[in-house]
Amino acid sequence: MAEQKKKKKFPWGGVIYFAACLLIGAVIGVVLGVSDVDVKVDPVLFIVIMATFIVSLYVHIIVHEAGHALFGMMTGYKFLSYRVGSLMWEKGADGKVRLSRFSLAGTGGQCLMSPPEYNGGDFPYVWYNLGGVAVNFLLSVLAGVALMIFPVGKWVSVALWMLLLTGVFLGLTNIVPIPGGKVNNDGSNILAIGRSTEARRAFWLQMKCNEQIAWGKRPRDLPEEYFAPYPQEARANAMVLSMEVMAANRQMDAMNFDEAERQMLLLMDDQYVPGIYRQLMTFDLAWLEMMNDRPGEMVARLETKEIQQFAKAMKQFPSILRTQYAVSLLRDKDEKKAEDIRVRFNRMAAQYPHESEIAGERELMELTERKAKEA
């Protein structure tokens, strides 16, 4: 029997990127039109407008994540962490808030909360996920009201129009469900969580796992019942599969490498797994191939343009540095490059928010070193 060909995936990423560029161009074009700025007379004005757009975008990212925190706390969640760009404030088990550095490709920020009681799946989740978009739209409305009521000069008008239109742009791109992205947006999350009891439990468990890891627990030490398998009919859901990715990561941390590899390979080609998890699993699977003396498909994937661009965007991520360390030591036999990567790892680890995750990664790097010495 001929081997069945894999169904070719629609290139949502490229379409979304193209649409986003069009929308950004439209926002700037509208502002130029309504603010009576002639860029032909003074190109510096255009540069100022672009700078205003960037500032407006960051303002909306800040208030978007604050909106998640506000609406989360209003519905029973408790503050855990708040991140804008790579700056992250996180509350530890001792109640103290600490500043660290962490970034995630495809996200401008993130607000994580400790969930309320599970209550058999009857817990609030819509407003926590919707809060960021709600605040974006509210700020846009306030900017619009200011434009209508107050007499403002040209540059204040530019700033207010930018604030208004950027909020609408960011709000729509977060609330309209978009398939195939690196990470699910808020609208996709709300739909996924609402589809089944299993999805709601998976969402709750992800929040609970994030809380426990932030409070110092290793993934391997999280309760076994958190990772009970889901029925097949519930697996066509990003929330459920994201929890299964966490289960595979837990096996890696416990050094159950055969089981971790088995679980990750099952997840790799599933269309419901968010893209960022598939790309991160590529690095873990490549590491496992090298450690088992059988470099194959996943090691080869590290050389593809997609994965190299991802690695560049996530250059401070622990598992990526650990895999690059293994490539240098085990495949390339380049001890100098490996040492440079170790220095980068140590520098990253000093500012990373979760010491428990770093402890696990250090153990895997030590295994890599032992493997290199045996070769």
C-alpha positions as CSV (number, residue, x, y, z in Angstrom):
1,M,0.0,0.0,0.0
2,A,1.3,3.4,-0.9
3,E,2.2,5.6,2.0
4,Q,-0.5,8.1,2.8
5,K,0.6,11.6,2.2
6,K,0.2,14.1,5.0
7,K,-2.4,16.7,4.4
8,K,-0.8,20.0,3.5
9,K,-1.5,22.7,6.1
10,F,-2.9,26.0,5.0
11,P,-0.3,28.7,5.5
12,W,-2.2,30.7,8.1
13,G,1.0,32.3,9.5
14,G,1.8,34.0,6.2
15,V,-1.7,35.1,5.7
16,I,-1.9,36.6,9.2
17,Y,1.4,38.3,8.8
18,F,0.3,39.9,5.5
19,A,-3.0,41.0,6.9
20,A,-1.3,42.5,10.0
21,C,1.0,44.5,7.7
22,L,-2.0,45.8,5.7
23,L,-3.8,46.7,8.9
24,I,-0.7,48.6,10.3
25,G,-0.4,50.4,7.0
26,A,-4.1,51.3,7.1
27,V,-3.8,52.6,10.7
28,I,-0.9,54.9,9.8
29,G,-2.7,56.0,6.6
30,V,-5.8,56.9,8.4
31,V,-3.9,58.9,11.0
32,L,-2.0,60.8,8.2
33,G,-5.4,61.5,6.6
34,V,-7.2,62.8,9.6
35,S,-4.4,64.8,11.2
36,D,-3.5,66.9,8.2
37,V,0.2,66.0,8.2
38,D,2.0,66.4,4.9
39,V,4.9,64.0,4.9
40,K,6.1,65.3,1.5
41,V,6.8,68.7,3.2
42,D,8.7,67.3,6.2
43,P,9.6,63.5,6.3
44,V,10.6,64.0,9.9
45,L,6.9,64.2,10.7
46,F,6.4,60.7,9.3
47,I,9.2,59.4,11.6
48,V,7.4,61.1,14.5
49,I,4.2,59.4,13.5
50,M,5.9,56.0,13.3
51,A,7.4,56.6,16.8
52,T,3.9,57.5,18.1
53,F,2.5,54.2,16.7
54,I,5.2,52.2,18.5
55,V,4.5,54.1,21.8
56,S,0.8,53.5,21.3
57,L,1.4,49.8,20.7
58,Y,3.4,49.4,23.9
59,V,0.8,51.4,25.9
60,H,-1.9,49.0,24.6
61,I,0.3,45.9,25.4
62,I,0.8,47.2,29.0
63,V,-2.9,47.9,29.5
64,H,-3.9,44.7,27.8
65,E,-2.0,42.6,30.3
66,A,-3.2,44.8,33.1
67,G,-6.8,44.1,31.9
68,H,-6.2,40.4,32.3
69,A,-5.0,41.0,35.8
70,L,-7.9,43.3,36.7
71,F,-10.7,41.1,35.3
72,G,-9.0,38.0,36.7
73,M,-8.9,39.4,40.2
74,M,-12.5,40.6,39.9
75,T,-13.6,37.0,39.1
76,G,-11.6,35.1,41.8
77,Y,-8.1,34.7,40.3
78,K,-5.0,35.8,42.2
79,F,-2.0,37.6,40.8
80,L,0.9,35.4,39.8
81,S,3.0,37.2,37.1
82,Y,2.9,40.2,34.8
83,R,5.2,40.5,31.8
84,V,5.7,43.2,29.2
85,G,8.4,42.4,26.6
86,S,11.1,40.5,28.5
87,L,10.5,42.2,31.9
88,M,8.5,39.9,34.2
89,W,7.2,40.6,37.7
90,E,6.3,37.4,39.5
91,K,4.9,36.7,43.0
92,G,6.6,33.8,44.8
93,A,5.3,31.4,47.4
94,D,6.5,33.9,50.1
95,G,4.3,36.6,48.7
96,K,7.2,38.7,47.4
97,V,7.2,40.1,43.9
98,R,10.5,39.7,42.0
99,L,11.7,41.1,38.7
100,S,13.2,38.7,36.2
101,R,13.6,38.4,32.5
102,F,11.7,36.0,30.2
103,S,10.4,36.3,26.7
104,L,8.2,34.1,24.5
105,A,8.1,34.4,20.7
106,G,4.8,35.6,19.3
107,T,3.8,37.4,22.5
108,G,4.3,41.1,23.5
109,G,3.4,40.3,27.1
110,Q,1.6,37.9,29.4
111,C,-0.4,38.0,32.6
112,L,-0.7,34.7,34.5
113,M,-2.9,34.2,37.5
114,S,-3.5,31.5,40.2
115,P,-6.9,30.0,39.4
116,P,-9.9,30.0,41.7
117,E,-11.3,26.7,43.0
118,Y,-12.0,24.2,40.3
119,N,-15.6,23.5,41.5
120,G,-16.3,20.7,39.1
121,G,-15.4,22.8,36.1
122,D,-17.8,25.6,37.1
123,F,-15.3,28.4,37.5
124,P,-15.1,31.7,35.6
125,Y,-12.8,31.9,32.6
126,V,-14.4,34.2,30.1
127,W,-13.7,37.6,31.7
128,Y,-10.1,36.7,32.7
129,N,-9.4,35.9,29.0
130,L,-11.5,38.8,27.7
131,G,-10.1,41.4,30.1
132,G,-7.2,42.5,28.0
133,V,-9.3,43.2,24.9
134,A,-11.9,44.9,27.0
135,V,-9.4,47.4,28.3
136,N,-7.9,47.9,24.8
137,F,-11.3,48.9,23.4
138,L,-12.1,51.0,26.5
139,L,-8.9,53.0,26.0
140,S,-9.7,53.5,22.3
141,V,-13.2,54.8,23.2
142,L,-11.7,57.2,25.7
143,A,-9.3,58.5,23.0
144,G,-12.2,58.9,20.6
145,V,-14.2,60.8,23.2
146,A,-11.2,63.1,23.8
147,L,-11.0,63.8,20.1
148,M,-14.6,64.7,19.8
149,I,-14.9,66.8,23.0
150,F,-11.6,68.7,23.5
151,P,-10.0,71.1,21.0
152,V,-6.5,69.6,20.4
153,G,-3.6,70.5,18.3
154,K,-2.1,68.6,15.4
155,W,0.3,66.4,17.4
156,V,-2.1,65.6,20.2
157,S,-4.6,64.7,17.5
158,V,-2.0,62.3,16.0
159,A,-1.3,60.7,19.4
160,L,-5.0,60.2,20.1
161,W,-5.8,58.8,16.7
162,M,-2.9,56.4,17.1
163,L,-4.1,55.3,20.5
164,L,-7.6,54.8,19.2
165,L,-6.8,52.8,16.1
166,T,-3.9,50.8,17.6
167,G,-6.3,49.7,20.4
168,V,-8.9,48.6,17.8
169,F,-6.2,46.8,15.8
170,L,-4.8,45.0,18.9
171,G,-8.2,44.2,20.2
172,L,-9.4,42.6,17.0
173,T,-6.3,40.6,16.5
174,N,-6.6,39.2,20.0
175,I,-10.4,38.5,20.1
176,V,-11.0,37.1,16.6
177,P,-10.0,33.4,16.7
178,I,-7.0,32.8,14.4
179,P,-6.0,29.3,13.6
180,G,-2.4,28.1,13.1
181,G,-0.5,30.8,15.1
182,K,2.5,30.2,17.3
183,V,0.3,30.9,20.3
184,N,-3.5,31.0,20.6
185,N,-5.0,34.4,21.0
186,D,-7.6,35.3,23.7
187,G,-10.6,34.6,21.4
188,S,-9.2,31.1,20.5
189,N,-8.6,30.4,24.2
190,I,-12.2,31.3,25.1
191,L,-13.6,29.0,22.4
192,A,-11.3,26.2,23.2
193,I,-12.0,26.3,27.0
194,G,-15.7,26.4,26.4
195,R,-15.9,23.3,24.2
196,S,-15.8,20.6,26.9
197,T,-15.4,19.8,30.6
198,E,-12.0,18.3,29.7
199,A,-10.8,21.6,28.1
200,R,-11.9,23.6,31.1
201,R,-10.0,21.2,33.4
202,A,-6.9,21.4,31.1
203,F,-7.0,25.2,31.3
204,W,-7.4,25.1,35.1
205,L,-4.5,22.6,35.4
206,Q,-2.2,24.7,33.2
207,M,-2.8,27.7,35.5
208,K,-2.2,25.5,38.6
209,C,1.0,24.1,37.1
210,N,2.3,27.6,36.3
211,E,1.5,28.6,39.9
212,Q,3.3,25.6,41.4
213,I,6.4,26.0,39.2
214,A,6.5,29.7,40.0
215,W,6.5,28.7,43.7
216,G,9.5,26.5,43.3
217,K,8.3,23.0,42.3
218,R,10.0,21.0,39.6
219,P,7.7,19.8,36.8
220,R,8.5,16.2,37.8
221,D,7.2,16.9,41.4
222,L,3.8,18.0,40.3
223,P,0.9,15.7,41.3
224,E,0.4,12.6,39.0
225,E,-3.3,13.2,38.9
226,Y,-2.7,16.5,37.1
227,F,-1.6,14.5,34.1
228,A,-4.3,11.8,33.7
229,P,-4.8,11.0,30.0
230,Y,-7.7,12.6,28.1
231,P,-10.2,10.6,26.1
232,Q,-9.5,10.6,22.3
233,E,-12.7,12.7,21.6
234,A,-11.4,15.5,23.8
235,R,-8.0,15.8,22.1
236,A,-9.1,17.9,19.2
237,N,-8.6,21.0,21.4
238,A,-5.6,23.3,21.9
239,M,-6.1,23.5,25.7
240,V,-6.1,19.7,26.1
241,L,-3.1,19.2,23.9
242,S,-1.2,22.0,25.7
243,M,-1.7,20.1,28.9
244,E,-0.3,17.0,27.1
245,V,2.8,19.0,26.1
246,M,3.2,19.8,29.8
247,A,2.9,16.1,30.6
248,A,5.7,15.3,28.1
249,N,7.9,18.1,29.6
250,R,7.3,16.5,33.0
251,Q,8.7,13.2,31.7
252,M,11.8,15.1,30.4
253,D,12.3,16.6,33.8
254,A,11.9,13.2,35.5
255,M,14.5,11.8,32.9
256,N,11.9,9.3,31.6
257,F,13.3,10.0,28.2
258,D,11.7,7.1,26.2
259,E,8.3,8.1,27.5
260,A,8.9,11.8,26.8
261,E,10.0,11.1,23.3
262,R,7.0,8.8,22.7
263,Q,4.6,11.5,23.9
264,M,6.3,14.3,22.0
265,L,6.3,12.4,18.7
266,L,2.6,11.8,19.0
267,L,2.0,15.6,19.5
268,M,4.4,16.9,16.9
269,D,2.1,16.7,13.9
270,D,-1.2,17.3,15.6
271,Q,-2.8,20.4,14.1
272,Y,-4.3,21.4,17.5
273,V,-1.0,21.8,19.2
274,P,0.0,25.5,19.2
275,G,3.0,26.1,16.9
276,I,5.3,27.4,19.6
277,Y,5.0,24.0,21.4
278,R,5.8,22.1,18.2
279,Q,8.9,24.2,17.7
280,L,10.1,23.8,21.3
281,M,9.5,20.0,21.1
282,T,11.7,19.9,18.0
283,F,14.7,21.0,20.2
284,D,13.9,18.4,22.9
285,L,13.5,15.6,20.3
286,A,16.7,16.6,18.6
287,W,18.5,16.5,22.0
288,L,17.1,13.0,22.6
289,E,18.2,11.9,19.1
290,M,21.8,13.0,19.8
291,M,21.8,11.5,23.3
292,N,20.7,8.2,21.8
293,D,23.4,8.2,19.1
294,R,20.8,8.4,16.3
295,P,20.7,12.0,15.0
296,G,17.9,12.0,12.5
297,E,14.9,14.1,11.3
298,M,14.7,16.4,14.3
299,V,18.4,17.2,14.3
300,A,18.1,17.9,10.6
301,R,15.1,20.2,11.3
302,L,17.4,22.4,13.4
303,E,19.0,23.6,10.2
304,T,15.8,24.7,8.6
305,K,15.1,28.4,8.1
306,E,11.9,28.2,10.2
307,I,13.6,26.6,13.2
308,Q,16.7,28.8,13.0
309,Q,14.5,32.0,13.0
310,F,12.6,30.6,16.0
311,A,15.9,29.9,17.8
312,K,17.0,33.4,17.2
313,A,13.7,34.8,18.6
314,M,14.0,32.5,21.6
315,K,17.8,32.7,22.0
316,Q,17.5,33.0,25.8
317,F,15.2,30.0,26.3
318,P,16.8,27.2,28.5
319,S,15.9,24.1,26.4
320,I,17.1,25.8,23.2
321,L,20.4,26.7,24.7
322,R,20.7,23.2,26.1
323,T,20.1,21.7,22.7
324,Q,22.5,24.0,21.0
325,Y,25.1,23.0,23.6
326,A,24.5,19.4,22.7
327,V,24.9,20.1,19.0
328,S,28.2,21.8,19.6
329,L,29.6,19.1,21.9
330,L,28.1,15.9,20.4
331,R,27.7,16.6,16.7
332,D,30.1,19.4,15.9
333,K,32.8,18.5,18.5
334,D,33.3,22.2,19.0
335,E,34.2,22.7,22.7
336,K,34.9,26.4,22.3
337,K,31.4,27.1,20.9
338,A,29.9,24.8,23.6
339,E,31.7,26.8,26.3
340,D,30.3,30.1,24.8
341,I,26.8,28.6,24.9
342,R,27.3,27.5,28.6
343,V,28.4,31.1,29.4
344,R,25.2,32.4,27.7
345,F,23.1,29.8,29.6
346,N,24.6,30.9,33.0
347,R,23.9,34.5,32.2
348,M,20.3,33.7,31.2
349,A,19.9,31.5,34.3
350,A,20.8,34.4,36.7
351,Q,17.8,36.3,35.5
352,Y,15.4,33.5,34.7
353,P,12.2,33.5,36.8
354,H,12.0,29.8,37.7
355,E,15.0,28.2,39.5
356,S,13.3,24.8,39.5
357,E,13.3,24.7,35.7
358,I,16.9,25.9,35.5
359,A,17.9,23.0,37.9
360,G,16.4,20.5,35.5
361,E,18.1,22.0,32.5
362,R,21.5,22.0,34.3
363,E,21.0,18.3,35.0
364,L,20.4,17.7,31.3
365,M,23.4,19.7,30.3
366,E,25.5,17.6,32.8
367,L,24.2,14.5,31.0
368,T,25.3,16.0,27.7
369,E,28.8,16.7,29.1
370,R,29.1,13.1,30.3
371,K,28.0,11.8,26.9
372,A,30.6,13.9,25.2
373,K,33.4,12.6,27.5
374,E,32.3,9.0,26.8
375,A,32.5,9.5,23.0
